């Protein structure tokens, strides 16, 4: 069996088309090398994609050669330390999407990034990081950012992978496209990335991202994040407060009922109304529900929605 071995992580890549290691994202050598002994046979998979112009054989699990134990080395023996646990075979469907994300045309890359939104396989982290920070298509970057945010919330994701995802999300806060920056801010709030606080504070001055940045700061809730949000509250800076309504409703600062309802009427935003309704504080929820009704909308239960609710036209009920 022949393979290209990633010099960075030791991953065996049987594909002759993939240019970057699916495990760590490092460029692969162009020459094939002999695989290490006892490599688990690769999963055969062929993906038909116009942009890929051929068949892509997928990767085998990573196996490293056993190292001799110190005692055996000193004695000149041949005993070796136990091999590390092998990774489970990569799901063929996930592997196909990763290959398309790396090699497909714009349409296929967007579709692959969208399909990877629900994956929990850590081997998708490195390709998604590259897509989130380097892909030329804004939709691919935005979807990759969203996928990393969802993966970062999984308790099963290893800390080093979560760190890689968070670093990519922080980098995406500087993206040239508003939608990518907004999605990155929401994702950083979802994973409670305390290291992102200063970068999110800087984005409060960005009118296109201020809402999602303040929402993220309210979710992260470090002392620095709370200090910045309370300073905005004291100034009645509605532009920087809007996304953090849930934070203010929990904290209940002086005159919070009047200030938050003034904020709702100033911003005229259903997202603000939703946060006030979901606070379950009658002093906020009932006036917010009445305001939404006057705009022709009602908040209804929707299990498929991220918050479990969605807005519906009152006339549709």
C-alpha positions as CSV (number, residue, x, y, z in Angstrom):
1,X,0.0,0.0,0.0
2,X,1.3,3.4,-0.9
3,X,0.5,6.7,0.8
4,X,1.5,10.3,1.2
5,X,2.5,10.8,4.9
6,X,1.8,14.2,6.4
7,X,5.1,15.5,7.8
8,X,3.3,17.4,10.5
9,X,1.0,14.8,12.1
10,X,1.9,11.5,10.5
11,X,-1.5,11.1,8.8
12,X,-1.6,8.6,5.9
13,X,-3.4,10.1,2.9
14,X,-4.2,7.7,0.1
15,X,-5.8,10.3,-2.1
16,X,-3.7,11.5,-5.1
17,X,-5.8,14.6,-5.4
18,X,-6.0,16.2,-2.0
19,X,-3.3,18.8,-1.5
20,X,-3.6,19.5,2.3
21,X,-3.7,17.0,5.2
22,X,-7.4,16.6,6.3
23,X,-6.1,16.0,9.9
24,X,-4.0,19.2,10.4
25,X,-4.3,21.2,7.2
26,X,-0.6,21.1,6.4
27,X,0.4,20.9,2.7
28,X,1.2,17.3,1.7
29,X,4.3,16.0,-0.1
30,X,3.8,15.3,-3.8
31,X,5.7,11.9,-3.7
32,X,4.1,8.7,-2.5
33,X,5.9,6.8,0.3
34,X,5.6,3.4,1.7
35,X,3.0,3.3,4.5
36,X,4.0,2.2,7.9
37,X,3.2,-1.5,8.8
38,X,-0.2,-2.5,10.0
39,X,-2.0,0.5,8.5
40,X,-5.7,-0.1,8.6
41,X,-7.0,-0.4,5.0
42,X,-8.5,2.8,3.7
43,X,-12.2,3.2,3.1
44,X,-12.8,3.2,-0.6
45,X,-14.9,6.1,-1.8
46,X,-15.4,7.7,-5.1
47,X,-16.9,11.2,-5.3
48,X,-18.3,12.4,-8.6
49,X,-17.9,16.2,-8.8
50,X,-17.3,18.2,-11.9
51,X,-14.8,20.4,-10.1
52,X,-12.8,17.4,-8.9
53,X,-12.5,15.8,-12.4
54,X,-12.0,12.3,-11.2
55,X,-12.2,9.8,-8.4
56,X,-10.9,10.7,-4.9
57,X,-9.7,7.8,-2.7
58,X,-10.2,8.7,0.9
59,X,-7.8,8.7,3.9
60,X,-6.9,5.8,6.1
61,X,-6.8,6.2,9.9
62,X,-3.5,7.6,11.3
63,X,-1.0,5.1,12.6
64,X,2.3,5.9,14.1
65,X,5.2,3.4,14.5
66,X,5.7,2.1,18.0
67,X,8.7,3.6,19.8
68,X,10.9,1.3,21.9
69,X,10.5,1.7,25.6
70,X,13.4,3.3,27.5
71,X,14.1,0.0,29.3
72,X,14.1,-2.0,26.2
73,X,16.4,0.5,24.5
74,X,18.9,0.4,27.3
75,X,18.9,-3.3,27.3
76,X,19.2,-3.5,23.5
77,X,15.9,-5.4,23.4
78,X,13.2,-5.1,20.8
79,X,10.2,-4.6,23.1
80,X,8.1,-1.6,22.2
81,X,5.6,0.7,24.0
82,X,1.9,0.1,23.3
83,X,0.6,1.8,20.2
84,X,-1.7,4.8,20.7
85,X,-5.4,4.2,20.1
86,X,-6.4,4.3,16.5
87,X,-8.8,6.9,15.2
88,X,-12.2,5.5,14.1
89,X,-12.5,5.4,10.3
90,X,-13.7,8.6,8.8
91,X,-17.3,8.5,7.8
92,X,-17.4,8.3,4.0
93,X,-20.1,11.0,3.7
94,X,-18.0,13.4,5.9
95,X,-14.9,12.5,3.9
96,X,-16.6,13.3,0.7
97,X,-17.7,16.7,1.9
98,X,-14.2,17.5,3.2
99,X,-12.8,16.6,-0.2
100,X,-15.3,18.8,-1.9
101,X,-14.6,21.6,0.5
102,X,-10.9,21.4,-0.4
103,X,-11.1,20.7,-4.1
104,X,-14.6,21.6,-5.4
105,X,-15.7,24.7,-7.3
106,X,-17.5,27.5,-5.5
107,X,-20.9,25.8,-5.8
108,X,-19.6,22.5,-4.4
109,X,-17.6,24.2,-1.7
110,X,-20.7,26.1,-0.5
111,X,-22.7,22.8,-0.5
112,X,-20.0,20.9,1.4
113,X,-19.6,23.6,4.0
114,X,-23.4,23.6,4.5
115,X,-23.4,19.8,4.9
116,X,-20.6,19.9,7.4
117,X,-22.7,22.2,9.8
118,X,-23.8,19.1,11.7
119,X,-20.6,17.1,11.8
120,X,-18.9,16.3,15.1
121,X,-15.8,14.6,13.6
122,X,-12.7,16.4,14.8
123,X,-11.0,15.6,11.5
124,X,-13.2,18.3,9.9
125,X,-11.8,21.0,12.1
126,X,-8.6,21.7,10.1
127,X,-10.4,21.8,6.7
128,X,-13.0,24.1,8.2
129,X,-10.4,26.4,9.7
130,X,-8.8,26.8,6.3
131,X,-12.1,27.4,4.6
132,X,-13.2,29.9,7.3
133,X,-10.0,32.0,7.0
134,X,-8.8,31.5,3.4
135,X,-11.6,30.5,1.0
136,X,-12.2,33.2,-1.6
137,X,-16.0,32.7,-1.4
138,X,-17.7,34.7,1.4
139,X,-20.6,32.1,1.7
140,X,-18.0,29.3,2.2
141,X,-16.2,31.3,4.9
142,X,-19.5,32.2,6.6
143,X,-20.7,28.6,6.6
144,X,-17.3,27.3,7.8
145,X,-17.4,29.8,10.6
146,X,-20.9,28.6,11.6
147,X,-19.8,25.0,11.5
148,X,-16.8,25.7,13.7
149,X,-19.0,27.5,16.2
150,X,-21.3,24.5,16.4
151,X,-18.4,22.1,16.8
152,X,-16.9,24.3,19.5
153,X,-20.1,23.8,21.6
154,X,-19.7,20.0,21.6
155,X,-18.4,18.6,24.8
156,X,-16.7,15.8,22.9
157,X,-14.4,18.1,21.0
158,X,-10.8,17.9,22.3
159,X,-9.5,21.1,23.9
160,X,-6.8,21.6,21.2
161,X,-9.3,21.3,18.4
162,X,-11.6,23.8,20.3
163,X,-8.6,26.2,20.5
164,X,-8.0,25.9,16.8
165,X,-11.6,26.6,16.0
166,X,-11.7,29.6,18.4
167,X,-8.6,31.1,16.9
168,X,-10.1,30.8,13.4
169,X,-13.3,32.5,14.6
170,X,-11.3,35.3,16.1
171,X,-9.5,35.8,12.8
172,X,-12.9,35.8,11.0
173,X,-13.9,38.9,13.1
174,X,-11.6,40.8,10.7
175,X,-13.2,39.4,7.5
176,X,-13.9,42.0,4.8
177,X,-17.6,40.8,4.5
178,X,-20.1,41.9,7.2
179,X,-22.0,38.6,7.2
180,X,-18.8,36.6,8.0
181,X,-17.9,39.0,10.8
182,X,-21.4,38.8,12.3
183,X,-21.4,35.0,12.2
184,X,-18.0,34.9,13.8
185,X,-19.2,37.1,16.7
186,X,-22.2,34.9,17.3
187,X,-20.1,31.8,17.2
188,X,-17.6,33.2,19.7
189,X,-20.4,34.0,22.0
190,X,-21.8,30.5,21.6
191,X,-18.6,28.8,22.6
192,X,-18.0,31.4,25.4
193,X,-14.5,32.2,24.2
194,X,-13.0,34.5,26.8
195,X,-10.0,35.2,24.7
196,X,-12.2,36.9,22.1
197,X,-13.5,39.6,24.5
198,X,-11.1,42.4,23.4
199,X,-11.7,41.7,19.7
200,X,-15.5,41.7,20.3
201,X,-15.3,45.0,22.2
202,X,-13.5,46.5,19.2
203,X,-16.4,45.3,17.0
204,X,-18.9,47.3,19.0
205,X,-17.8,50.2,16.9
206,X,-18.7,48.3,13.7
207,X,-22.4,49.1,13.0
208,X,-22.9,45.9,11.0
209,X,-21.5,43.7,13.8
210,X,-22.3,45.6,17.0
211,X,-25.5,43.7,17.7
212,X,-23.9,40.3,17.5
213,X,-20.7,41.5,19.3
214,X,-22.7,42.7,22.3
215,X,-24.8,39.5,22.3
216,X,-21.5,37.5,22.4
217,X,-20.1,39.7,25.2
218,X,-23.3,39.1,27.2
219,X,-22.9,35.3,26.7
220,X,-19.2,35.2,27.6
221,X,-19.8,37.3,30.7
222,X,-16.2,37.8,31.9
223,X,-15.6,40.8,34.2
224,X,-14.2,42.7,31.3
225,X,-17.2,41.9,29.1
226,X,-19.6,42.9,31.8
227,X,-17.7,46.2,32.5
228,X,-18.0,47.2,28.8
229,X,-21.7,46.3,28.6
230,X,-22.5,48.2,31.8
231,X,-20.6,51.2,30.5
232,X,-22.8,51.2,27.4
233,X,-25.9,50.9,29.7
234,X,-24.9,53.9,31.8
235,X,-24.5,55.9,28.6
236,X,-27.8,54.6,27.2
237,X,-25.8,53.6,24.1
238,X,-28.6,51.6,22.5
239,X,-26.5,50.7,19.5
240,X,-24.0,48.8,21.7
241,X,-26.7,47.5,24.1
242,X,-29.2,45.9,21.7
243,X,-27.6,42.5,21.4
244,X,-27.1,42.2,25.2
245,X,-30.8,42.6,26.2
246,X,-30.8,39.1,27.8
247,X,-27.7,40.0,29.8
248,X,-29.3,43.2,31.1
249,X,-32.6,41.3,31.9
250,X,-30.7,38.8,34.0
251,X,-28.6,41.5,35.8
252,X,-31.5,43.9,36.4
253,X,-29.5,47.1,36.7
254,X,-31.2,50.3,38.0
255,X,-34.3,51.3,36.0
256,X,-33.8,48.2,33.7
257,X,-37.5,47.9,32.8
258,X,-37.8,51.4,31.4
259,X,-34.3,51.4,29.8
260,X,-34.8,48.1,28.0
261,X,-38.3,49.0,26.8
262,X,-36.9,52.4,25.6
263,X,-34.3,50.4,23.8
264,X,-37.0,48.3,22.1
265,X,-38.9,51.3,20.9
266,X,-35.7,53.0,19.7
267,X,-34.3,50.0,17.8
268,X,-37.7,48.6,16.6
269,X,-36.1,45.2,16.4
270,X,-38.0,41.9,16.7
271,X,-34.7,40.3,18.0
272,X,-34.8,42.7,20.9
273,X,-38.4,41.9,21.5
274,X,-37.6,38.2,21.5
275,X,-34.9,38.6,24.1
276,X,-37.3,40.5,26.3
277,X,-40.1,37.9,25.9
278,X,-37.7,35.0,26.6
279,X,-36.4,36.7,29.8
280,X,-39.7,35.6,31.4
281,X,-39.7,38.9,33.4
282,X,-43.4,40.0,33.2
283,X,-42.3,43.7,33.3
284,X,-40.4,43.1,30.1
285,X,-42.1,40.2,28.4
286,X,-45.7,41.5,28.3
287,X,-44.9,45.0,26.9
288,X,-42.5,43.3,24.3
289,X,-45.2,40.9,23.3
290,X,-47.7,43.7,22.9
291,X,-45.2,45.8,20.8
292,X,-44.6,42.8,18.5
293,X,-48.3,42.2,18.2
294,X,-48.8,45.8,17.1
295,X,-46.2,45.2,14.4
296,X,-48.2,42.1,13.2
297,X,-46.0,39.4,14.7
298,X,-46.4,36.8,17.4
299,X,-43.6,34.6,18.9
300,X,-44.4,30.8,18.6
301,X,-42.7,27.6,19.6
302,X,-40.5,26.0,16.9
303,X,-38.4,23.1,18.0
304,X,-36.2,23.4,14.9
305,X,-35.2,27.0,15.6
306,X,-32.0,27.7,17.6
307,X,-33.8,29.4,20.5
308,X,-36.8,27.0,20.2
309,X,-39.1,29.9,19.0
310,X,-39.7,31.8,15.8
311,X,-41.7,34.8,14.7
312,X,-44.9,34.3,12.8
313,X,-47.2,36.7,11.1
314,X,-50.3,37.3,13.3
315,X,-52.5,37.0,10.3
316,X,-51.2,33.5,9.6
317,X,-52.5,32.1,12.8
